[in-house]
Amino acid sequence: MKKKADRKMTAIEKAVRDDTLADVKIYLGDVELPAHSLVLTAQSSYFKRALVGEMQEGKTRKFEYSEGSMHAYWRVFEYMYKGTYSEEPCIKLTELDDDELSKEVRVYQLADYFEVDGLKREALRRFTTKTIELWATEAFVDCIRDVYQSTSNKKCKMREAVVDIVNQHVPKLWEEPPFRDLVREGGDFPVDLMSRLVWAYDKSIRLGAV
């Protein structure tokens, strides 16, 4: 039974990788990615609504994307087919790839838009892993700004991750002018950070650490 199941899965995998069976076209700028509605609807609630509903793209079976990071879009579709995505840029795309931290932020943003929960978790995991070494770079400050400008959900996991990381390194980060400038800009980030610092201080008092 297991061998039959394995053969069946192999046949399915071959089918969804066969461009001649593709029934959807994805355009990343000028680059065309042949896709399969079976894969897209199974992985993404967004595409399920689009392809079975009244959206114009669902009727034409064409989805065109020309704004934002094309490499991030490519990684989203790569994940839908492979269950993972590459750190390397897509060789078909001519634009520059995102930096190491922004790469995960952009993938997370698109995973949220396309409603691919597994991809959101993977992008968040990679982001938190990378910040272990990259939190001290100026790119991290830009990344914080990007996360907060591109999200509005107060319970966004990427926002929570950013605040967690900053909370661990506040003294060092505060020495850096770009970080102080970010705080002076106001908005949700300094409010979230202050809430975390107050919570941590209150907890330390209750535990007798202060």
Secondary structure, DSSP 8 states (H G I E B T S, - for coil): -HHHHHHHHHHHHHHHT-GGG--EEEEETTEEEEE-HHHHHHH-HHHHHHHHSS-HHHHHTEEEE-SS-HHHHHHHHHHHHHSS--SS--TT--S----HHHHHHHHHHHHHHHT-HHHHHHHHHHHHHHHHHHTTSHHHHHHHHHHHHH---TT-HHHHHHHHHHHHTHHHHHTSHHHHHHHHT-SHHHHHHHHHHHHHHHHHHHTT--
